[in-house]
Amino acid sequence: MVVRKKKEIKVIYAVTILLFAAFLAVPIIRLLGESFVLDTGWGMENYTAVLTGKGFAEAFGNSIIISLTSAVISTVLAFFLAYSIQYTNLGAKYKKLIRLLAVLPMLLPTITYGFAIIYSFGKQGLLTKLIGTQLFDIYGFGGLLFGYVIYTLPISFLLILNTMGYIDKKFMVVSRVMGDNSITTFFQTVFRPLLGTLAASIVQCFFLCFTDYGIPASVGGKYEVVATVLYNEMLGSIPDFQQGAVVAMLMLVPSIISIVLLRYLERYNIRYNKISAIELQKNPLRDWFCGIVSGIILLVLVSIFLVIFVVPFVEEWPYQTSFTLEHLQAVLNDNSLTMVYRNSIFVAVLTAVLGLLITYGAALVTARSNMKHRWKGIINSIALITNTIPGMVIGIAYMLIFSGTPLQNTFWLMILCNVVHFFSTPYLMMKNSLEKLNSSWETTASLMGDTWMKTIVRIVTPNMKSTILEVFSYYFVNAMVTVSAVIFIAGARTMVLTTKIKELQYYTKFNEVFVLSLFILGTNLIVKGILGYAIKRENKKKEKEQ
């Protein structure tokens, strides 16, 4: 039985490594090679041309400034929302509402954020009309800052909220007993244990902003960032693949820095052996303040996306505001648009299924096998790399290496791209859940005559239902909203909703843009709702059994 177990584990391990070798390592190496290609052979001239060329240094500096500013603001706002949930006596329903609305932007593509900002804060925007004045210039720094904060707030919120849940609140009582004032207690028992997580949030948000293409594509204006430079180099009027490859490789610099910083920051994470359940001290002033400020943050967040539900259902915004369903009917009657929607569902479902199988297999190797640590370390390193490598870089690498092959402009290439790009978080979810299960199940089952595969199917998998549903949901939603990678590899017949939205932007067909955005939002809400209900039922079932 041990031999069989080892054989099956080795097969799963080999398949996982081969997949990432073929669809991550080889494309990136090919992209690196392309950056050194010259008309006369090989050399560093492409790097010299890009680094000394007009506009790149400014775009790189712009990316750093706007990304860092957005990351800090997102982390501050996310901390406040998470604090309102974990450290106040606000009502349970209100806390649930904060959790729900704070992650709402994750269900829409980033390219939609920009259009929502335009139609909310533009000169003829919905909020501009209500307020009576335009608050800021939507094209350039202001629009990018707003869009990036919306984009990274949910990620930062989930990260901080999760860590806050593992802070032992009994130390607040100890601090008060020792005579500390409220400010000292806050810094010593809440802020200090979160320092590593807050720093990690800033690093993660910075990276996401630096590498995003969707928001600059809609509200970047003349404020150029690295992502738009890369897109113009590869898909502009005069493509330059060699210099585009250089820009792509330079975009990996934040990835490398992110990996180093995140590993370094792990040492500052405070882990408590036991979490004590205590009743929070009553403080009406704190609760009212947190409740009002959280409400303002969420109101601004929701109001930006309110325009998506308004513009497609009026005749012509902002001149003829009578209600109509003509724009919705036009989309439903347009076979090309409904085909794109079906394409998105197809890609999202298959991405979720294949991604689930790959992450489950990889997690079984690292969490439920006796394979040597150094071999497991390769999979863990892959997870770390995929967590920080930009989607645009993967998409460009695929465009270069798979052009002229049977995989070019196919759904399978897009699905594999999504599986590789979003591998990290689902893998860690799977791994953490598998490590919590009884480690002796496989041994006991083998002694009773069951094969390892039967044990996984009959015993391990039923206890992983909640995580399996979460992983499926994660892959599905991200496949529906991603744009940065697939925009380089989608063809005319394999176009998905996000790439279609980008195309519609050129023709200023914003009614269709918002209708398609609603399709994405509605689909993700339905999937999240159904799977969320199933996960809740599964968790209640486990609680009863215990």
N, C-alpha and C positions, 0 to 999 in steps of 0.2 A: 504493500500500500504506500509506503514511503517513497518508493521508486516512482510509482504512478503519480503521486502528488508532486514530486519534484519535476517530473516530465511535463505535466500540465502547466505548472508554474513557469517553467522555462519557455514553453510555447507562447504563453501569454506575454511574457517578458520580451521575447524575440519579436513578436508582432508589434508590440508597443514601440520598441526601439527602432524597428525598421520603418514604422509609420512616421515617426518624428525625424528620422534620418532623411527620408525621401521628401517630406513635406515641410521641413523646418531647416535642418542643417544644410542640405544640398542647395535649396533656393537662396539662402543667405550667403553661402560661399560663392554661388554663381553671381549674386549681386555685388559682392565684394570684388570679384574678378572683373566685372564689367566696369567698375569705377576706375580701373587702371588701364583700360583699353584705349589706345590711341590710333590714329590713322597710320602711324609708322611703327606700331608695335605696342610696347607697354611702358608705363611711366607714371610719375606723380603730377604731370601737368594738369590733369583734370581737377585735382584737389587745389592746386595753385590758382587755376582759373576761377573756381567757385569761391574760394576764400578771399581772393583779392578782387573779385568781380563786383560790379555795381549792384547794390541792393541786398546781397546775402548777409553781410555783417549787420546791417540795419535790421533786417528781418529776424536774424538770430537774436539780436538784442531785444527787439520788440517781443519775441516769443518768451524770453526769460522774464522780462518785466511784467507782462500781462499774466503769465502763468503763475508767477510767485505771488502777485497781488491777489489773484483769484483764489489761489490755494489757501492763503492766510484767512481771507474773508470767509470762505466756505467752511474752514475748520472752526472758526469762531462761532458762526451761525449753527453749525452742526452740534458743537459742544453745548450751546444753549438749549437746543431742542432736546438733546439726549438728557441733559441735566433736568429739564422740566419733567421728563418721564421718570427718571430714576430717583430724584431727590426732592420731589415736591409731593404734596397731598392733593394734587389736582384730581378731578374725577376720572374714573377708569375709562369712561366713554371718550372724554376729551383726550386722554393719553393715547387711546386707540386711534383717534382721528389724526393726532400728530404723526403717529407711526405710518398711517396710510398715506397722508398727503405729502409727507417728507420724501417718500420714495416714488411718488407719482411720475416725475420726469424720466425715470428709468424706463418707462413704458413707451416712450416716444423717441424717435431718432433725433440726434443732435442738430441735424440740418433744419428740422422743424422749429427748434428753439429760436433760431435767427428770424424766421418768417413770422413767428408769434411776436417777437420783440418789435419787428417792423410795423406790424398791424396793431400793436398795442401802444407803442411809444413814438411812432412816426408822426409827422405833421398832421396826418389824417387818421391817426390811430385811435382805437377805442378808448384807451385810458387817457390819451391826450384830450379827446373830446370831453370826457367826464371831468377831468381836472381843470381844463381850460387853458393849459399851456404845455409846451413840450419840455420835459424835464431834462433831457440830455440828447446829445447827438448820437443817433443810433448806429451810425456807420463809423467804424474805427474803434478806438480804445473803449469808449463807453458801452457800445453794443457787445463787443467781445467780452468785457468784464461781466456784464449782466448774464450773457449766455454761458460763460464758463462757470460762474457761480451756480447757476441753475443745474448745469451738467454734473458738477462734482459734489454738490451738497448731499445728494442721496448716498453716495459712496462713503463720504466722510461721516455722515450721520450713522449709517449701519456699523461702521468700524468702531466709532466711539461708543455708541449705545451698547454694542456687544461687550466691549471691555469694561464699561461701567457696571454691567451686570455681574462681573466677577470681582468687584471691589468689596471688601468686607466693611459694612457700614458700622460695625461695633466700635471701630476706632474713632468714629465721630463722638460717640458717647464717652470714650476714654479721654479724648481731647477736651471735652467740655468739663469733665470731672476734674481734670488737671488745671482748670481755670483759664484755658485758652479762649480768646474772643472769637467771634464768628468768622472773621477774615482769616485768622491763623488756622482755625479748624478747617476751613475750606481749602486753603493752600496745602495743608499737611495731609489731609485725609481724602481729598478728591482730586485736586489739581496735580499734586506731586506724583501719585500713583499712575496718572494718565500721561505723564510727560512723554514717555516713549511712544504711546499711541498717537498723541497729538502731533508729534514730530513725524511719525510715519504717515499720518493723514496728510500733512502738508506736502511730504515727498510724493505720495501717491497722487494727490490732486494736481500737483505741479506737472507730473509726468503726463497725466491724462489731458491737461490743457495744452501742453507743449506739442502733443502728437495728434490732437483732434483736427479734423478737416471740416466737419459738417458746419460748425458755427462760423469759422472764417469765410466759408463759401457763401454764406448768406449775408453777414453783417460786417465782414472784415473791412470793406471799403478800400481806402488807400493805405490803411495800416497793415502792411504786409507782415506775415509771419512765416515760419519755416514750412508749415504744412502747405500753404498756398504756393510757395516757391516750388516745392517738390511737385505738386500737381501740375503746375504750368510747365515745368521742365519735361514731364513725362507725357502729358496729354494736351499740351498747349498747341498753338497754331504751328509752331516749329519745334517738334519734340527733339530733345537731346538726351538720349538714354544714358550716355556715359556721365554727363554732368548730373543728371537725375539720380543715377546710382550713387554719386558722390554725396549729394544732399541726403539721400536715404541713409547712407552709412553714417553721416554726421548726426542724423536723428537718433542713431543708436547710442550716442554719447550719454544722453540723459538716462537711457536704459541701464547702462553700465554703472553710472553714478547712483541710480535708484537702487540697484541690487546691493551695492556696497553699503549705502546708507541704511537700507532696511535691515540688513544683517547686523550692522553696528548698533542700530536702535533696539534690537531684540534684547540686549543686555539691560536696558532700562525698564523693561516690562516687569512689573511687580506681580507675582503670583501668590495668591492666598491659598493655604491648604484647606481652609474651611470657610464657607460663607455663612455668616450669622444672619438670621432673619430678625430684624428689629423694626419697631414702629418709628417712623420718622417724627421728629419733633414738630409740633404744630407751630406754624408761622404764617399767618394769613397774608402779611405783607409780601413775603417771598412768593407765596403761591399766586397772589394776584399779579405781581410784577411778571413772573415767569409765564403765567397764563396769557397776559395781554401781549407781551413781546413775542411769544411763540405764535399767537394768533395773527399778529401783524406780519411776521415772516411768512407764515403759510398763506395769508390773504394775498400778499404780493405775488407769491409763487403761483397760486391758483389763478389770480386775475390775469397773469400773463397768458396762460393757456385758455382763458375764457374766450378769447377771440377766435380760437379754433372752432368753437361751437356756435359762433355768431356769424362770421363772414360767409361761410358756405350756404347759409340759410337766409340770406338777404339778396335782393335782386342785383344790386351793384354798390358795394361799400366804397365810400360813405355817402354816396349821392342818392341812391334809392334803397331805403332800408326796410321796405315792406317784405314780409316773410314769403319765402318761396322754397320749393323742393326741386326746382329745375336743375340746379348744379349737381345735386345728388343723383337725380334721375339720369342726367347726362353722363355721369361717370358709370352708373350701373348699365347704361345702354351702350357704352363704348367697350367693344370686345377687347381692344388692346389693353385697356386699363383693368378690366376684370381678369384678363389673362395674367397680368403682372401680379395681381393679388393672389391668384391661385399659385403662381410661381413662388411667391413669398411663403405661403403656407406649406407648400411642398418642401422647400429648402429648410424651413424652420423645423418641421416634424422630423425629417431625416437627419438633420443636424443634431436634434435632441436625442434621437434613437442611437445613432452612431456614437455621439459624444458620451452618452450614458454607458455604452458597452466599453468604450476605450478607457474612460475614467474608472469604471468599476474594476476592470481587469488590472489597470495600473495600481489601483489602491489595494487590491488583493495581494499583489506582489510585495508591496512595501509594508502592509499592515498585517497580513495573514500568512507569511511564509518565513522560512529560515534561510532565505537567500542572504548571501554575504552583504554586509553594510555598504561596501563600496559600490556594489551593483545597484542596490536600492538608491544610493546617492545620485546615480545618473538620472533616474526618474524624478527625484526631488529637485534636481538641478533644472531639468526640463520645465517643471512647473514654475520655478522661479524665473526662468528666462521668458516663458510665454506670458507671464504676468506683467512683464515690463517692456516687451518688444512691441513697437507701434504697429497697428493694423495696416497703416499705409505702406510700411516697409515690407510686410508679408505680402500684401497685394501686388506691389511692384515686383518683388522677387518672383512671384508666381507668373506674372505677366511675361517676364523675361525668359524663364526657364521652360514654361509650358506652351509658349507660342509655337505653332506648327506641329503640336502633338495632338493625339486624339482627345486629350483633356481640355484643350483650349475652348473657352466659351461654353463650358458644360456645367450643368448643375452639380455634378460630382466634385468638380474642382472647387466650387463655392462652398459646398458642404464640408469638404476636407479642410478648406481654409478656415471656416468657422470653428470646426472641432479643435484645430491646432491653436487658433487665436485665443479661444476662451477656455482652454484646458485647465488652467491653474486653479481657479476657485472651485469648480466642481470636483476636481481631483482631491483638493484639501478637505472638502466636505465629506467625500467618500472615505478618505483615509482616517479622518478623525472619528467618524462613526464606527468604522470597522475596528479601530483600536479599542473602543469602549466595550465591544462584545466579548463574551467569555472566550478566552484564548485556547481552552481545552476542547472545544466542540469538535474540531476536525480530528483530534487524536481519539476522542471517545468514539466517534462515528467509525473511524477506521478499524478500531478494535471490534466493533460490532459488525464489520463486513461491508460497510458502505464505502463507495469510492469517494475520492475528494470532490469530484464534480457533483455527485448526488448530495453531498453534505452542503456544498455551496448553494445548490438549488433548493433543497428541502429545509435547511436550518438557517443558514446565514442570510440568504436573500429575504425570506419573510420578515426577519428582524431589521431589515434595511429599507423597508417600504417607504418610510417618511423621507429618508435621504434620497432615495431613488426618485421620488416625485419632485423633490426640491431641485435635484440636478437636472431633471427633464425640463422643469419650468425655467431654470436659469438659462439653459442652452436655447430653448425655444424663444424666449423673450429677446435675448441678445442677438439671435439670428434674424429676428424681425426688425430690429432697430439699427443694426450695424450698417455703416456706409463706407468708412475709411478704407477697408480692405477690398470689399466686393466691387467697388466702383472701377477698379483697374482690371477685373477679370470677368465682369458680367458682359454678355453679348446682347445683341438685339432680341434674340429668342429666349435668353435666360435672364432678362432684366427682372429685378425685384422692386418692391415698392420704394425703397430708399433711393435706388439709382434712378428710378422713374421720376421721383420728386426732384432730383437734381436736374434732370432733363427738362422738366416742366418749368423750372426756374428761368431757364433761358428764354422761354416763350411767355414769361410773366403770367402763367396760368395758375394764379394763386388759389382760386376757388377749388380747382382740381387738387392742388397741393394739400389744402386743408382737409378735403374729403378723404384723400388717401391717408393722411395722418390720423384722421378719425378711425379709419379702418384698422390701422396698426394699433391704436390705443384700445379700440373696442375688442379686437382679437386678443390682445395681451391681457386685458382685464378679465375676459371670459376664461382664458386658460389659467390665469393666476387664481381666479375665483374658484374654479372647479378643483384644481389641484390643491389649493389652500384648504378647501373644505375636506378633501380626502385626507390631507396631512393631519388636520385637526382631529378627524375621526380616528385615525390610526394612533395618534398620540394618546387620545382618551382611552382607547382600547388597551394600550400598553400600561397605562396608569391603573386600570382596573385589574389587570393580570398581576401587577405587582402588589 
